[in-house]
Each structure stands twice: as C-alpha cells, then as structure tokens.
C-alpha cells in the first residue's frame, strides 16, 4: 500500500512537482491526497491542477488542526516542501513529519534561514574561505526550526566565485534526488536513527 503523504508548502511548488514526478516514475511508493499551503501560491495552484485536495491556511495551523487533517486524509507522513511556518506537531504524528533544508545542517539553519537567504549566507561564507561544501539535509522535525534527527544529507562543492543563484541551482538538483530517496528510507522502515552517509555529487 503506497504511503499517504500530506505536503505542506508556501511557495513555488517545485518540491511538490518533484515528488509527483518521483511517484509517477515509480521511484517513490506514495500518494499525495492533501496539500496545505500557508498562503495562496503557485504550489497551491499546481496541487489544484493535479486534483489534490488543497487547503490554504494562513499562518501555521494548530496541532489539533494538523491532527484532524491527518486523520481525515489517513496520512502516514507530513512532508514539508518549502513550508515557512513552524508546524506544531501533535503527539500522534511525532516522528512522522519530514523537512528538507537547502544546506548541510546544523550549518545555515534556524529561524529565518530559508531559500535564497541560505544560499546568500553560503556564498558569503565561501567568499570568506570558511566553507568549500554545501548541500541539502532531509530530517525529521521537532518543535524547533531545522533540528531533529537527520535522515540523509547530500553535498556539492561551493567556491568563492559562486553566486547565490549558482548555489541554489546546484543544491536544488541535489534535493530532487535526496528527498524521494530519504522518504523511501522512512517509508520502508529502514531508517535506524543514523543519517545516511553524506555523498558529494
């Protein structure tokens, strides 16, 4: 039985599109019966076009609302896909909320660190000569931003000459591989609590 995913997003929907594509080509044994958006956005439009039940909830829903949505749609996992709010996690979903972050956590994480803000900080650090690698991290969520057990990380080189846009493109290419792979690890129950070894691409 395919795992049932509820995807929470706030923006472009690129990660949703990637997951839908991964499911269609058999790389991810899942379905997406629900999308929740924190605002009207391209991601919500994509979900509606795909015939997915789409809810727009301004701000973060309450833990009770999250639990109710999960129950209504019989969700196995909640997948954060560029969701910019701190999602309250009810006890019934502890260990079943997943996020992807566009850096190698714990570096460049925390409140306010998302999207191009992350890539700009990485570019500045590369110019300062303090880092030579960046990447992405898939992790289980807890009550704080960008913490919780790491499921998988993938890395790529970064240089002093890279712009934030260069880094963003390189990291998103990693995310397209890493998120379906990490979700498959979680769905099939093979995650032991130890992160998958980092692999440079």
C-alpha positions in Angstrom: 0.0 0.0 0.0 1.6 3.3 -1.0 2.3 5.7 1.8 -0.1 8.6 2.0 1.7 12.0 2.2 0.4 15.4 3.2 2.6 18.0 1.6 2.8 21.4 3.3 4.2 24.3 1.2 4.4 28.1 1.0 5.8 28.9 -2.4 6.7 27.7 -5.9 5.7 24.1 -5.6 8.9 22.8 -7.2 9.4 20.2 -4.5 5.8 19.1 -4.8 6.3 18.7 -8.6 9.4 16.7 -7.9 7.6 14.3 -5.5 4.7 13.9 -8.0 7.2 13.1 -10.8 9.1 10.6 -8.5 5.8 8.9 -7.7 4.8 8.7 -11.4 8.0 7.0 -12.4 7.9 4.5 -9.5 10.8 6.0 -7.6 8.6 6.7 -4.5 5.9 4.4 -3.4 3.4 7.0 -2.2 0.4 9.1 -3.0 -0.4 12.7 -2.2 -4.0 13.1 -1.1 -3.5 16.5 0.6 -1.6 19.7 0.1 -1.7 22.5 2.7 -0.4 26.0 1.7 0.3 28.8 4.2 -0.8 31.3 1.6 -2.1 31.4 -2.0 0.9 30.5 -4.1 2.0 28.6 -7.2 2.3 25.4 -5.2 -1.4 25.6 -4.3 -2.3 26.2 -7.9 -0.3 23.2 -9.0 -1.9 21.0 -6.4 -5.4 22.0 -7.6 -4.5 21.4 -11.2 -3.4 17.9 -10.2 -6.8 17.3 -8.5 -5.2 17.1 -5.0 -7.4 18.3 -2.1 -5.8 21.7 -1.4 -6.2 23.8 1.8 -4.9 27.3 2.3 -4.4 28.0 6.0 -3.0 31.4 6.7 -0.2 31.1 9.2 0.6 27.8 11.0 -2.4 25.6 11.9 -2.9 24.4 15.4 -1.6 21.0 16.5 -5.3 19.9 16.7 -5.9 21.1 13.1 -2.9 19.2 11.9 -4.0 16.1 13.6 -7.5 16.5 12.3 -6.3 16.9 8.7 -4.0 13.9 9.1 -6.9 11.8 10.3 -9.3 13.0 7.6 -6.9 12.0 4.9 -5.4 9.0 6.6 -1.9 10.4 6.3 1.2 8.4 7.0 3.6 11.3 6.8 3.6 15.0 6.6 6.2 16.3 4.2 7.3 20.0 4.4 8.2 21.3 1.0 9.3 24.9 1.4 6.8 25.4 4.2 7.9 28.6 6.0 5.9 28.3 9.3 6.9 26.3 12.4 4.5 23.5 12.2 3.1 22.3 15.6 3.4 18.5 15.7 0.7 16.6 17.6 1.9 13.6 19.6 0.1 11.3 17.2 2.5 12.5 14.4 5.7 12.6 16.3 8.5 11.2 14.1 6.3 11.4 11.0 6.9 15.0 9.9 9.8 15.5 7.5 11.6 18.5 6.1 14.3 19.3 3.6 16.7 22.2 4.2 19.0 23.7 1.5 22.2 23.4 3.4 24.2 20.9 5.4 22.6 21.2 8.9 23.4 22.2 11.5 25.1 24.9 9.4 23.0 27.7 8.0 19.8 26.6 9.7 17.4 28.1 12.2 14.6 30.8 12.2 14.6 32.9 9.1 17.0 30.7 7.2 15.3 29.5 4.1 15.6 29.7 0.4 17.9 32.4 -1.0 18.8 33.6 2.5 20.5 30.3 3.0 22.3 30.4 -0.4 23.4 34.0 0.1 24.9 33.1 3.5 26.6 30.1 2.0 28.0 32.3 -0.9 29.4 34.8 1.7 31.0 32.1 3.7 32.6 30.6 0.6 34.0 34.0 -0.4 35.4 34.3 3.1 37.1 31.0 2.7 35.3 29.3 5.6 33.5 26.6 3.6 34.1 24.6 0.5 30.9 22.4 0.6 27.2 22.9 0.8 24.2 20.7 0.0 20.9 19.7 1.5 19.6 17.9 4.5 16.5 15.8 5.0 15.5 15.5 8.7 12.6 14.6 10.9 11.0 17.6 12.6 10.6 18.5 16.2 9.5 21.7 18.0 12.2 23.9 16.6 13.4 25.1 13.1 15.8 22.8 11.3 16.6 20.4 14.2 15.6 16.8 14.7 17.2 13.6 13.5 19.0 13.8 10.1 17.8 11.1 7.7 20.1 12.0 4.8 22.5 14.6 3.5 23.9 15.2 0.1 26.7 17.7 -0.7 28.3 19.5 -3.5 31.3 21.9 -3.9 31.0 25.6 -3.4 33.6 28.2 -4.4 34.4 31.9 -3.8 33.2 32.5 -7.4 29.7 31.1 -6.9 26.7 33.4 -6.8 23.7 32.6 -4.6 21.8 31.7 -7.8 24.6 29.2 -8.8 24.4 27.6 -5.4 20.6 27.5 -5.4 20.6 25.6 -8.8 23.2 23.1 -7.7 21.5 22.4 -4.4 18.0 22.0 -5.8 19.4 19.4 -8.2 20.6 17.5 -5.1 17.2 18.0 -3.4 15.4 16.4 -6.4 17.3 13.2 -5.7 17.6 13.4 -1.9 14.0 14.0 -0.9 12.5 11.0 -2.7 15.4 8.8 -1.5 15.0 9.9 2.1 11.2 9.4 2.0 11.7 5.9 0.7 14.1 5.1 3.5 11.5 6.4 6.0 8.5 4.7 4.3 10.2 1.3 4.2 11.2 1.5 7.8 14.9 1.2 7.2 15.8 4.5 9.0 17.7 3.5 12.2 18.2 7.0 13.5 21.6 7.2 11.9 22.0 9.6 9.0 22.8 8.2 5.6 26.4 8.9 4.8 27.0 12.2 3.0 27.8 11.8 -0.6 29.2 14.5 -2.8 27.7 14.7 -6.3 
